[in-house]
Amino acid sequence: MNVEIPRLLKSFNLPDTVETRLSCYNWGIGNIKKAYEKYGDDWQDALPQETKGYLMKYNKLIGSKYHKMSLCL
């Protein structure tokens, strides 16, 4: 993933996770910072529906890939 987003997450003292990276890409790091300051660990509750949908699609895609791989083992 882009090296700029992890650098910005570090400079804003935000956790560097797949969810925060994707949310920053989709909604903007400034909005994520505000949500994290206001809601703490429940920051994802503040995400707009579009970004929540973006994360759900990503998680489904990754989950289906892992499921297919585990069937091959």
Secondary structure, DSSP 4 states (H G I P E B T S, - for coil): --SHHHHHHHHTT----HHHHHHHHHH-HHHHHHHHHHHGGGGGGGS-HHHHHHHHHHHHHHHHHHHHHHHH-
